[in-house]
Amino acid sequence: MIREVGTKVGELYESLLNGRDVRLRDYPLMHGPSTMTGILAAYLFFVLYAGPRIMANRKPFQLKGSMIIYNFSMVALSIFIVYEFLMSGWLTTYNWRCQPVDYSDNPEALRMVRVAWLFLFSKFIELMDTMFFVLRKKHSQITFLHIFHHSFMPWTWWWGVSYAPGGMGSFHAMINSVVHIIMYFYYGLSAAGPRFQKFLWWKKYMTAIQLVQFVLVSLHATQYYFLETCGYQVPLFLHLIWIYGTFFFILFSNFWFQAYIKGKRLPKQVEKEKQNGTVSTSTPVANGKHLENGSAHHENGSAQNGKVKKA
């Protein structure tokens, strides 16, 4: 009985893998799900267990130079990905509605395959975000939302790219890359040091941009449910995209509420003033600047009483 069940599971697994797009089988990470699953498992092990134990009795690493290079490299990569998505269909032949996947070998279809894979690959590069947090001992940044987003998205996108590299399902990848241009540009400026802090007054709006992203993604996927005929070949992925957009909209909305409405990201002094009803319009809260633990957060230290103090 156990052998028969094992045989059927094996046959189902083989059938599942055989249904993948053959155009992607020679791409890195695409030979099967075991490699990418192993990478994500190692990531979770390091972030949740090994990394904190290794860093427990060590001073935080100062990674300013590495972070500047990394963040601005991600800006460049994201710009390239957006451009390739546009030129592979979204700005040329796609109708922005219920767009099927082109499984042919024409140049534009193959270009879409390449950028879909590149977007997937970028999700594994972005695991470095959390690595930097661990090595710099920024434990407060390693939230459930952060870890879930960084581990769940590349795993699901591997399956999405394997079966449907393009078409309607690639819309949210393009929008996500647009958001990452803005996000990594912000992180790059932040890592560059205190002299750039005056340009970072818009930090809290990063969450608002994320929320807009999820609304656009969910609304775009929702079209499928109202169109009488839709040629998109793998509707399961549209269901997942809609669920993904809605779920993360809820999570990011909660983050926004906790951080900026309830004031958990306000400095201690401003929190007291807020509780006493004496928050001045001249405080950093009024102009949108983000402060943590009573000091303006910088890569190299914190500003206290108008002076930069090294961490």
C-alpha positions in Angstrom: 0.0 0.0 0.0 2.8 2.5 1.0 4.7 1.5 -2.1 1.7 2.2 -4.3 1.1 5.6 -2.8 4.8 6.4 -3.2 4.7 5.4 -6.8 1.6 7.5 -7.5 3.2 10.5 -5.8 6.3 10.0 -7.8 4.3 9.8 -11.1 2.4 12.9 -10.1 5.6 14.8 -9.4 7.2 13.7 -12.7 4.0 14.8 -14.5 4.1 18.2 -12.7 7.7 18.8 -13.8 7.2 17.6 -17.3 4.5 20.2 -17.8 7.0 23.1 -17.4 7.9 25.4 -20.3 10.8 23.6 -22.1 12.3 27.0 -23.1 13.5 27.5 -19.5 15.0 24.1 -18.7 18.5 25.1 -19.4 18.4 28.3 -17.3 20.2 28.3 -13.9 18.0 27.1 -11.0 15.4 25.8 -13.4 16.3 22.1 -13.7 14.0 21.3 -10.8 12.6 22.8 -7.6 15.1 21.1 -5.2 18.0 23.7 -5.8 15.8 26.8 -5.2 14.1 25.1 -2.2 17.5 24.3 -0.7 18.6 27.9 -1.1 15.5 29.2 0.6 15.8 26.6 3.4 19.4 27.6 3.9 18.4 31.3 4.0 15.7 30.6 6.7 18.2 28.6 8.7 20.8 31.3 8.6 18.4 34.2 9.3 16.4 32.5 12.1 19.1 30.5 13.8 22.7 30.3 12.6 23.2 34.0 11.9 22.0 35.4 15.2 24.0 32.8 17.1 27.2 33.6 15.1 26.7 37.4 15.7 25.6 37.0 19.4 29.0 37.9 20.8 30.4 39.9 17.9 30.2 43.6 17.1 28.0 44.6 14.2 29.7 44.7 10.8 30.1 48.1 9.2 29.1 47.4 5.7 28.6 50.9 4.3 30.6 50.5 1.1 29.1 47.1 0.4 25.5 48.3 1.0 26.0 51.3 -1.3 27.2 49.2 -4.1 24.5 46.5 -3.5 21.6 49.0 -3.4 22.5 51.0 -6.4 23.3 47.8 -8.3 19.7 46.7 -7.5 18.4 50.0 -8.8 20.2 49.4 -12.1 19.0 45.8 -12.3 15.4 46.8 -11.6 15.5 49.5 -14.2 16.7 46.9 -16.7 14.1 44.4 -15.8 11.3 47.0 -16.2 12.6 48.0 -19.6 12.8 44.4 -20.7 9.2 43.7 -19.6 8.0 46.7 -21.5 9.9 45.9 -24.6 9.0 42.2 -24.4 5.3 42.9 -24.7 3.8 45.4 -22.2 4.8 48.4 -24.4 4.7 46.6 -27.8 2.1 43.9 -28.3 0.3 43.3 -25.0 -3.2 44.8 -24.5 -2.8 45.3 -20.7 -5.9 43.2 -20.1 -6.3 39.4 -20.3 -3.1 38.6 -22.1 -2.2 35.0 -22.8 1.4 33.6 -22.7 3.2 33.4 -26.0 4.8 29.9 -25.9 6.4 30.3 -29.4 10.1 30.8 -30.2 9.7 34.2 -31.8 12.3 36.8 -30.5 9.8 38.8 -28.4 8.5 35.7 -26.7 12.0 34.5 -25.9 12.9 37.9 -24.6 9.9 37.7 -22.2 11.2 34.3 -21.1 14.6 35.8 -20.3 13.3 38.8 -18.3 10.8 36.6 -16.4 13.7 34.4 -15.4 15.8 37.4 -14.6 13.1 38.7 -12.3 13.0 35.4 -10.5 16.8 35.4 -10.2 16.6 38.9 -8.7 14.4 37.5 -5.9 17.3 35.3 -4.8 19.8 38.2 -4.9 17.4 40.2 -2.7 17.9 37.6 0.1 21.0 39.7 0.8 18.7 42.3 2.3 18.2 40.1 5.3 21.8 39.0 5.4 22.8 42.6 5.9 20.4 43.0 8.7 21.8 39.9 10.5 25.5 41.0 10.0 24.7 44.5 11.2 22.6 43.1 14.1 19.5 45.1 13.0 17.2 42.5 14.6 14.2 44.9 14.7 14.2 44.9 10.9 13.9 41.1 10.6 10.1 40.9 11.0 7.7 38.1 10.0 6.5 40.3 7.1 10.1 40.7 5.9 11.0 37.0 6.1 7.8 35.8 4.7 7.9 38.2 1.7 11.6 37.3 0.9 11.1 33.5 1.2 7.6 33.0 -0.2 7.8 35.1 -3.3 10.8 33.5 -4.9 9.4 30.0 -4.2 6.1 30.8 -5.8 7.6 32.7 -8.7 9.8 29.7 -9.6 6.6 27.8 -10.3 5.1 30.7 -12.1 8.1 31.2 -14.4 8.3 27.4 -15.0 4.8 27.3 -16.4 3.9 30.8 -17.6 6.8 33.1 -18.3 4.9 36.0 -19.6 1.4 37.1 -20.4 -1.0 38.5 -17.9 0.8 37.0 -14.9 3.9 39.0 -15.5 2.2 42.3 -14.8 2.8 42.2 -11.1 6.5 41.3 -11.7 6.9 44.5 -13.7 5.1 46.6 -11.1 7.2 45.1 -8.3 10.4 46.0 -10.2 9.2 49.6 -10.5 8.7 49.7 -6.8 12.1 48.3 -6.2 13.7 51.0 -8.3 12.4 53.5 -5.8 13.0 51.3 -2.7 16.6 50.5 -3.4 17.4 54.1 -4.4 16.1 55.1 -1.0 18.3 52.4 0.7 21.3 53.5 -1.3 21.0 57.1 -0.3 20.4 56.0 3.3 23.5 53.9 3.3 25.6 56.8 1.9 25.5 58.6 5.2 24.1 61.5 7.2 24.7 64.1 4.5 22.0 62.5 2.4 19.4 62.5 5.2 17.8 65.7 4.1 16.7 63.8 0.9 15.1 61.0 2.8 12.0 62.8 4.3 9.8 60.5 2.2 10.6 57.2 4.0 7.1 56.5 5.4 5.7 56.9 1.9 7.6 53.8 0.9 4.9 51.8 2.6 2.3 53.7 0.7 4.0 52.9 -2.5 3.9 49.3 -1.6 0.2 49.5 -0.8 -0.5 51.1 -4.2 1.5 48.2 -5.8 -0.7 45.6 -4.2 -3.9 47.4 -5.2 -2.8 47.6 -8.8 -1.7 43.9 -8.9 -5.0 42.7 -7.4 -7.1 44.9 -9.6 -5.3 43.7 -12.7 -5.7 40.1 -11.8 -9.4 40.7 -11.0 -10.1 41.3 -14.6 -9.9 37.6 -15.2 -13.1 37.0 -13.1 -15.2 39.5 -15.1 -14.1 38.7 -18.7 -16.3 36.2 -20.5 -13.4 34.9 -22.6 -9.8 35.0 -21.4 -7.0 33.2 -23.1 -4.6 33.1 -20.2 -3.4 29.5 -20.0 -2.6 29.1 -16.3 -5.5 30.7 -14.3 -4.2 29.2 -11.1 -1.4 31.7 -11.1 -3.9 34.6 -11.4 -5.7 33.2 -8.4 -2.4 33.2 -6.4 -1.5 36.7 -7.6 -4.8 38.0 -6.5 -4.5 36.3 -3.1 -0.9 37.5 -2.8 -1.8 41.1 -3.6 -4.7 41.1 -1.2 -2.8 39.3 1.6 0.2 41.6 1.5 -2.0 44.6 1.2 -3.5 43.6 4.6 0.0 42.9 6.1 1.5 46.2 4.9 -1.6 48.1 6.0 -1.2 46.7 9.5 2.5 47.8 9.4 1.5 51.3 8.3 -1.1 51.5 11.1 1.3 50.2 13.8 4.2 52.3 12.6 2.7 55.7 11.7 -0.8 55.8 13.1 -0.2 54.3 16.5 3.3 55.9 16.5 5.5 52.9 17.2 8.1 54.4 14.9 8.0 57.8 16.6 10.9 58.9 18.9 10.3 58.5 22.6 10.1 62.2 23.2 7.6 62.8 20.5 5.5 59.8 21.7 5.3 61.5 25.1 4.3 64.8 23.5 1.7 63.0 21.4 0.2 61.3 24.5 0.1 64.7 26.2 -1.4 66.3 23.2 1.6 68.7 22.7 3.2 67.5 19.5 4.5 70.6 17.8 4.2 71.1 14.1 7.9 71.7 14.1 8.7 68.2 15.1 10.2 65.7 12.6 6.8 63.9 12.5 5.2 66.9 10.9 7.6 67.0 8.0 7.5 63.2 7.5 11.0 62.4 8.6 11.5 59.0 10.2 13.2 58.6 13.6 13.9 55.5 15.6 14.5 55.2 19.3 14.8 59.0 19.8 17.4 59.5 17.2 17.6 60.0 13.4 18.7 56.7 12.0 21.9 56.8 9.8 24.1 54.1 8.4 27.1 55.3 10.4 25.4 56.3 13.6 22.6 58.5 15.0 22.0 62.2 15.3 21.5 63.3 18.8 21.1 67.0 19.8 22.1 68.0 16.3 25.4 66.0 16.3 26.2 62.8 14.6 27.2 60.1 17.0 28.9 57.0 15.8 27.2 53.7 16.6 
